[in-house]
Amino acid sequence: MRRSDREVKDIQTITEIIQRCDVCRIAINHSPVPYILPLNFGMETVDGNIILYFHGASEGTKYELLKQNNRVSFEMDCSHRLVTTPETGNCTMEYESVIGDGYIEFVEDSGKAHALTVLMGQYHQENFPFNQAVFARTTFMKLEVQNMTCKVLMKK
């Protein structure tokens, strides 16, 4: 990372930043350009590994591409704030960002309730009674993060 002074390596801090994000973008290999999607997501940690869950309708371009190549990159960011210094004519943007990669796996029926529980936990902290009919028409995906970097710029 070019700006090592902005790099965050502490896994606890990184997971706190991920919890503050509300959209995760995944980039799927698609020649000649990547196919990128903003998705709602949920996160859990298992044995020190970060796992992201996504969901969507059961058909679409992303599934066709993932069946060809399930390696993806992801990006999420939050805490944006424009900081200006009118006296000098300077400005910058505060942010927290996490970038990484891994492999998408499709979640089997037996794991769908867990995946949806993790997803809902990102946005709604209380237990939520799911409509069971949603599972039959929803595809759930799991990404176990292989590599990850985190960068933060927050002015004092």
CYANA upper distance limits for C-alpha pairs under 8 A (distance plus 0.5 A):
  1 MET  CA      7 GLU  CA      7.86
  3 ARG  CA      7 GLU  CA      7.41
  6 ARG  CA    151 LYS  CA      5.78
  6 ARG  CA    152 VAL  CA      5.72
  6 ARG  CA    153 LEU  CA      6.63
  7 GLU  CA    149 THR  CA      7.94
  7 GLU  CA    150 CYS  CA      6.27
  7 GLU  CA    151 LYS  CA      5.04
  7 GLU  CA    152 VAL  CA      6.98
  8 VAL  CA     13 THR  CA      7.97
  8 VAL  CA     14 ILE  CA      7.52
  8 VAL  CA    149 THR  CA      7.94
  8 VAL  CA    150 CYS  CA      5.72
  8 VAL  CA    151 LYS  CA      6.24
  8 VAL  CA    152 VAL  CA      7.48
  9 LYS  CA     13 THR  CA      8.37
  9 LYS  CA     14 ILE  CA      7.81
  9 LYS  CA    149 THR  CA      8.02
  9 LYS  CA    150 CYS  CA      7.48
 10 ASP  CA     14 ILE  CA      6.82
 11 ILE  CA     15 THR  CA      6.64
 12 GLN  CA     16 GLU  CA      6.80
 13 THR  CA     17 ILE  CA      6.81
 14 ILE  CA     18 ILE  CA      6.76
 14 ILE  CA     98 VAL  CA      8.08
 14 ILE  CA    150 CYS  CA      7.16
 15 THR  CA     19 GLN  CA      6.67
 16 GLU  CA     20 ARG  CA      7.02
 17 ILE  CA     21 CYS  CA      7.16
 17 ILE  CA     78 CYS  CA      8.20
 17 ILE  CA     96 GLU  CA      7.32
 17 ILE  CA     97 SER  CA      8.12
 17 ILE  CA     98 VAL  CA      8.40
 18 ILE  CA     43 MET  CA      8.24
 18 ILE  CA     76 MET  CA      8.00
 18 ILE  CA     98 VAL  CA      7.79
 19 GLN  CA     43 MET  CA      8.12
 19 GLN  CA    122 GLN  CA      7.02
 20 ARG  CA     78 CYS  CA      7.12
 20 ARG  CA     79 SER  CA      8.40
 21 CYS  CA     76 MET  CA      7.01
 21 CYS  CA     77 ASP  CA      6.51
 21 CYS  CA     78 CYS  CA      5.83
 22 ASP  CA     40 ASN  CA      7.08
 22 ASP  CA     41 PHE  CA      7.91
 22 ASP  CA     78 CYS  CA      8.37
 22 ASP  CA    122 GLN  CA      8.06
 22 ASP  CA    123 TYR  CA      8.06
 23 VAL  CA     38 PRO  CA      6.67
 23 VAL  CA     39 LEU  CA      6.08
 23 VAL  CA     40 ASN  CA      5.61
 23 VAL  CA     41 PHE  CA      7.15
 23 VAL  CA     76 MET  CA      6.79
 23 VAL  CA     77 ASP  CA      8.35
 24 CYS  CA     38 PRO  CA      6.21
 24 CYS  CA     39 LEU  CA      5.83
 24 CYS  CA     40 ASN  CA      6.79
 24 CYS  CA     41 PHE  CA      6.91
 24 CYS  CA     74 PHE  CA      7.17
 24 CYS  CA     75 GLU  CA      6.29
 24 CYS  CA     76 MET  CA      5.23
 24 CYS  CA     77 ASP  CA      8.41
 25 ARG  CA     36 ILE  CA      7.02
 25 ARG  CA     37 LEU  CA      5.77
 25 ARG  CA     38 PRO  CA      4.74
 25 ARG  CA     39 LEU  CA      6.42
 25 ARG  CA     74 PHE  CA      5.90
 25 ARG  CA     75 GLU  CA      5.68
 25 ARG  CA     76 MET  CA      6.71
 26 ILE  CA     36 ILE  CA      6.04
 26 ILE  CA     37 LEU  CA      5.91
 26 ILE  CA     38 PRO  CA      7.15
 26 ILE  CA     39 LEU  CA      8.02
 26 ILE  CA     72 VAL  CA      6.94
 26 ILE  CA     73 SER  CA      6.14
 26 ILE  CA     74 PHE  CA      4.79
 26 ILE  CA     75 GLU  CA      7.07
 27 ALA  CA     34 PRO  CA      6.44
 27 ALA  CA     35 TYR  CA      5.98
 27 ALA  CA     36 ILE  CA      4.73
 27 ALA  CA     37 LEU  CA      7.04
 27 ALA  CA     72 VAL  CA      6.08
 27 ALA  CA     73 SER  CA      5.65
 27 ALA  CA     74 PHE  CA      6.58
 28 ILE  CA     34 PRO  CA      6.18
 28 ILE  CA     35 TYR  CA      5.58
 28 ILE  CA     36 ILE  CA      6.72
 28 ILE  CA     62 LYS  CA      8.03
 28 ILE  CA     65 LEU  CA      7.52
 28 ILE  CA     66 LEU  CA      7.56
 28 ILE  CA     69 ASN  CA      8.36
 28 ILE  CA     70 ASN  CA      8.05
 28 ILE  CA     71 ARG  CA      7.56
 28 ILE  CA     72 VAL  CA      5.57
 28 ILE  CA     73 SER  CA      7.48
 29 ASN  CA     33 VAL  CA      7.91
 29 ASN  CA     34 PRO  CA      5.58
 29 ASN  CA     35 TYR  CA      6.91
 29 ASN  CA     65 LEU  CA      7.72
 29 ASN  CA     69 ASN  CA      7.32
 29 ASN  CA     71 ARG  CA      7.96
 29 ASN  CA     72 VAL  CA      7.44
 30 HIS  CA     34 PRO  CA      5.51
 30 HIS  CA     35 TYR  CA      6.40
 30 HIS  CA     65 LEU  CA      7.41
 35 TYR  CA     62 LYS  CA      8.44
 39 LEU  CA     54 PHE  CA      7.27
 39 LEU  CA     55 HIS  CA      8.34
 40 ASN  CA     54 PHE  CA      6.85
 40 ASN  CA     55 HIS  CA      7.99
 40 ASN  CA    119 LEU  CA      8.13
 41 PHE  CA     52 LEU  CA      7.01
 41 PHE  CA     53 TYR  CA      5.91
 41 PHE  CA     54 PHE  CA      5.34
 41 PHE  CA     55 HIS  CA      8.00
 41 PHE  CA    119 LEU  CA      5.93
 41 PHE  CA    122 GLN  CA      7.59
 42 GLY  CA     52 LEU  CA      6.12
 42 GLY  CA     53 TYR  CA      5.60
 42 GLY  CA     54 PHE  CA      7.31
 42 GLY  CA    115 ALA  CA      8.32
 42 GLY  CA    118 VAL  CA      5.63
 42 GLY  CA    119 LEU  CA      4.27
 42 GLY  CA    120 MET  CA      7.39
 42 GLY  CA    121 GLY  CA      7.23
 42 GLY  CA    122 GLN  CA      5.69
 43 MET  CA     50 ILE  CA      7.39
 43 MET  CA     51 ILE  CA      6.15
 43 MET  CA     52 LEU  CA      5.09
 43 MET  CA     53 TYR  CA      6.83
 43 MET  CA    118 VAL  CA      6.82
 43 MET  CA    119 LEU  CA      7.53
 43 MET  CA    122 GLN  CA      7.57
 44 GLU  CA     50 ILE  CA      6.45
 44 GLU  CA     51 ILE  CA      5.86
 44 GLU  CA     52 LEU  CA      7.17
 44 GLU  CA    118 VAL  CA      7.37
 45 THR  CA     49 ASN  CA      5.76
 45 THR  CA     50 ILE  CA      5.05
 45 THR  CA     51 ILE  CA      6.46
 46 VAL  CA     50 ILE  CA      7.10
 46 VAL  CA     51 ILE  CA      7.85
 49 ASN  CA    144 GLU  CA      7.64
 49 ASN  CA    145 VAL  CA      7.47
 50 ILE  CA    144 GLU  CA      6.61
 50 ILE  CA    145 VAL  CA      6.14
 51 ILE  CA    142 LYS  CA      7.30
 51 ILE  CA    143 LEU  CA      6.07
 51 ILE  CA    144 GLU  CA      4.92
 51 ILE  CA    145 VAL  CA      6.50
 52 LEU  CA    142 LYS  CA      6.24
 52 LEU  CA    143 LEU  CA      5.55
 52 LEU  CA    144 GLU  CA      6.93
 52 LEU  CA    145 VAL  CA      7.99
 53 TYR  CA    115 ALA  CA      6.60
 53 TYR  CA    118 VAL  CA      7.76
 53 TYR  CA    119 LEU  CA      6.92
 53 TYR  CA    140 PHE  CA      7.53
 53 TYR  CA    141 MET  CA      6.10
 53 TYR  CA    142 LYS  CA      5.09
 53 TYR  CA    143 LEU  CA      6.84
 54 PHE  CA    115 ALA  CA      8.39
 54 PHE  CA    119 LEU  CA      7.68
 54 PHE  CA    140 PHE  CA      6.23
 54 PHE  CA    141 MET  CA      5.58
 54 PHE  CA    142 LYS  CA      6.99
 55 HIS  CA    138 THR  CA      7.20
 55 HIS  CA    139 THR  CA      6.05
 55 HIS  CA    140 PHE  CA      4.87
 55 HIS  CA    141 MET  CA      6.55
 56 GLY  CA    138 THR  CA      6.21
 56 GLY  CA    139 THR  CA      5.97
 56 GLY  CA    140 PHE  CA      7.23
 57 ALA  CA    137 ARG  CA      7.07
 57 ALA  CA    138 THR  CA      5.55
 57 ALA  CA    139 THR  CA      6.48
 58 SER  CA    137 ARG  CA      6.51
 58 SER  CA    138 THR  CA      5.81
 58 SER  CA    139 THR  CA      5.54
 59 GLU  CA     63 TYR  CA      7.26
 60 GLY  CA     64 GLU  CA      7.35
 61 THR  CA     65 LEU  CA      6.76
 62 LYS  CA     66 LEU  CA      6.52
 63 TYR  CA     67 LYS  CA      6.62
 64 GLU  CA     68 GLN  CA      7.23
 65 LEU  CA     69 ASN  CA      6.82
 65 LEU  CA     70 ASN  CA      8.12
 66 LEU  CA     70 ASN  CA      4.99
 66 LEU  CA     71 ARG  CA      8.14
 66 LEU  CA    104 ILE  CA      7.93
 70 ASN  CA    103 TYR  CA      5.87
 70 ASN  CA    104 ILE  CA      5.71
 70 ASN  CA    105 GLU  CA      7.86
 71 ARG  CA    101 ASP  CA      7.90
 71 ARG  CA    102 GLY  CA      6.28
 71 ARG  CA    103 TYR  CA      4.90
 71 ARG  CA    104 ILE  CA      6.90
 72 VAL  CA    101 ASP  CA      6.12
 72 VAL  CA    102 GLY  CA      6.22
 72 VAL  CA    103 TYR  CA      6.46
 72 VAL  CA    104 ILE  CA      7.50
 73 SER  CA     99 ILE  CA      7.96
 73 SER  CA    100 GLY  CA      6.14
 73 SER  CA    101 ASP  CA      4.60
 73 SER  CA    102 GLY  CA      7.05
 74 PHE  CA     99 ILE  CA      6.17
 74 PHE  CA    100 GLY  CA      5.85
 74 PHE  CA    101 ASP  CA      6.34
 75 GLU  CA     97 SER  CA      7.78
 75 GLU  CA     98 VAL  CA      6.25
 75 GLU  CA     99 ILE  CA      4.96
 75 GLU  CA    100 GLY  CA      7.13
 76 MET  CA     97 SER  CA      6.21
 76 MET  CA     98 VAL  CA      5.95
 76 MET  CA     99 ILE  CA      7.15
 77 ASP  CA     95 TYR  CA      7.36
 77 ASP  CA     96 GLU  CA      6.00
 77 ASP  CA     97 SER  CA      4.66
 77 ASP  CA     98 VAL  CA      6.86
 78 CYS  CA     95 TYR  CA      6.38
 78 CYS  CA     96 GLU  CA      5.88
 78 CYS  CA     97 SER  CA      7.07
 79 SER  CA     94 GLU  CA      7.37
 79 SER  CA     95 TYR  CA      5.55
 79 SER  CA     96 GLU  CA      6.47
 80 HIS  CA     93 MET  CA      7.02
 80 HIS  CA     94 GLU  CA      5.76
 80 HIS  CA     95 TYR  CA      5.20
 80 HIS  CA     96 GLU  CA      8.02
 81 ARG  CA     93 MET  CA      6.07
 81 ARG  CA     94 GLU  CA      5.51
 81 ARG  CA     95 TYR  CA      7.42
 82 LEU  CA     91 CYS  CA      7.60
 82 LEU  CA     92 THR  CA      6.50
 82 LEU  CA     93 MET  CA      5.02
 82 LEU  CA     94 GLU  CA      6.77
 83 VAL  CA     91 CYS  CA      6.01
 83 VAL  CA     92 THR  CA      5.85
 83 VAL  CA     93 MET  CA      6.40
 83 VAL  CA     94 GLU  CA      7.55
 84 THR  CA     89 GLY  CA      8.08
 84 THR  CA     90 ASN  CA      6.45
 84 THR  CA     91 CYS  CA      4.70
 84 THR  CA     92 THR  CA      7.08
 85 THR  CA     89 GLY  CA      6.36
 85 THR  CA     90 ASN  CA      5.69
 85 THR  CA     91 CYS  CA      6.46
 86 PRO  CA     90 ASN  CA      7.08
 93 MET  CA    153 LEU  CA      8.25
 94 GLU  CA    152 VAL  CA      8.10
 94 GLU  CA    153 LEU  CA      5.58
 94 GLU  CA    154 MET  CA      5.59
 94 GLU  CA    155 LYS  CA      7.42
 95 TYR  CA    152 VAL  CA      6.28
 95 TYR  CA    153 LEU  CA      5.92
 95 TYR  CA    154 MET  CA      7.01
 96 GLU  CA    150 CYS  CA      7.99
 96 GLU  CA    151 LYS  CA      6.45
 96 GLU  CA    152 VAL  CA      4.90
 96 GLU  CA    153 LEU  CA      7.00
 96 GLU  CA    154 MET  CA      8.40
 97 SER  CA    150 CYS  CA      6.12
 97 SER  CA    151 LYS  CA      5.84
 97 SER  CA    152 VAL  CA      6.86
 98 VAL  CA    148 MET  CA      7.45
 98 VAL  CA    149 THR  CA      6.27
 98 VAL  CA    150 CYS  CA      4.91
 98 VAL  CA    151 LYS  CA      7.07
 99 ILE  CA    148 MET  CA      6.09
 99 ILE  CA    149 THR  CA      5.89
 99 ILE  CA    150 CYS  CA      6.92
100 GLY  CA    145 VAL  CA      7.32
100 GLY  CA    146 GLN  CA      7.81
100 GLY  CA    147 ASN  CA      5.70
100 GLY  CA    148 MET  CA      4.50
100 GLY  CA    149 THR  CA      6.73
101 ASP  CA    145 VAL  CA      6.39
101 ASP  CA    146 GLN  CA      6.30
101 ASP  CA    147 ASN  CA      5.98
101 ASP  CA    148 MET  CA      7.18
102 GLY  CA    143 LEU  CA      6.64
102 GLY  CA    144 GLU  CA      6.48
102 GLY  CA    145 VAL  CA      5.41
102 GLY  CA    146 GLN  CA      5.35
102 GLY  CA    147 ASN  CA      7.44
103 TYR  CA    143 LEU  CA      6.16
103 TYR  CA    144 GLU  CA      7.12
103 TYR  CA    145 VAL  CA      8.10
103 TYR  CA    146 GLN  CA      8.40
104 ILE  CA    141 MET  CA      6.82
104 ILE  CA    142 LYS  CA      6.08
104 ILE  CA    143 LEU  CA      5.22
104 ILE  CA    144 GLU  CA      7.97
105 GLU  CA    141 MET  CA      6.15
105 GLU  CA    142 LYS  CA      5.69
105 GLU  CA    143 LEU  CA      6.91
106 PHE  CA    139 THR  CA      7.95
106 PHE  CA    140 PHE  CA      6.54
106 PHE  CA    141 MET  CA      5.05
106 PHE  CA    142 LYS  CA      6.74
107 VAL  CA    111 GLY  CA      6.40
107 VAL  CA    112 LYS  CA      6.76
107 VAL  CA    115 ALA  CA      8.31
107 VAL  CA    139 THR  CA      8.02
107 VAL  CA    140 PHE  CA      5.82
107 VAL  CA    141 MET  CA      5.91
107 VAL  CA    142 LYS  CA      6.91
108 GLU  CA    112 LYS  CA      7.03
109 ASP  CA    135 PHE  CA      8.20
111 GLY  CA    115 ALA  CA      6.75
112 LYS  CA    116 LEU  CA      6.64
112 LYS  CA    135 PHE  CA      7.28
112 LYS  CA    140 PHE  CA      7.01
113 ALA  CA    117 THR  CA      6.61
113 ALA  CA    135 PHE  CA      8.27
114 HIS  CA    118 VAL  CA      6.76
115 ALA  CA    119 LEU  CA      6.69
115 ALA  CA    140 PHE  CA      7.44
115 ALA  CA    142 LYS  CA      8.44
116 LEU  CA    120 MET  CA      6.52
116 LEU  CA    140 PHE  CA      8.48
117 THR  CA    121 GLY  CA      6.63
117 THR  CA    127 ASN  CA      8.40
117 THR  CA    128 PHE  CA      8.41
118 VAL  CA    122 GLN  CA      7.29
119 LEU  CA    123 TYR  CA      7.91
120 MET  CA    124 HIS  CA      5.96
120 MET  CA    125 GLN  CA      7.85
120 MET  CA    128 PHE  CA      8.20
121 GLY  CA    125 GLN  CA      5.66
121 GLY  CA    126 GLU  CA      7.99
130 PHE  CA    134 VAL  CA      8.31
133 ALA  CA    137 ARG  CA      7.84
134 VAL  CA    138 THR  CA      6.55
135 PHE  CA    139 THR  CA      8.16
